[in-house]
Amino acid sequence: MKHTDLCERPTIDPDSIATFILTSGTTGEPKIAMISHENLLATAKGHILRLGKANIKAPLTDRHCS
């Protein structure tokens, strides 16, 4: 069976902003950190590799992105 995408996937610049993270300012003034798509994926990959090396099994309910 051939897989066909139902909708066109956009091209995303790895350096473009994926999300903003707001800090609480516990050690100074609150700040907004801009996280790129490349950084977001690198962080996710790092977590996946670390879980595997520690032989930790993560159930599907533990995989949540907000």
Rosetta blueprint (number, residue, H / E / L):
1 M L
2 K L
3 H L
4 T L
5 D L
6 L L
7 C L
8 E L
9 R L
10 P L
11 T L
12 I L
13 D L
14 P L
15 D L
16 S L
17 I E
18 A E
19 T E
20 F E
21 I E
22 L E
23 T L
24 S L
25 G L
26 T L
27 T L
28 G L
29 E L
30 P L
31 K L
32 I E
33 A E
34 M E
35 I E
36 S E
37 H H
38 E H
39 N H
40 L H
41 L H
42 A H
43 T H
44 A H
45 K H
46 G H
47 H H
48 I H
49 L H
50 R H
51 L H
52 G H
53 K H
54 A L
55 N L
56 I L
57 K L
58 A L
59 P L
60 L H
61 T H
62 D H
63 R L
64 H L
65 C L
66 S L
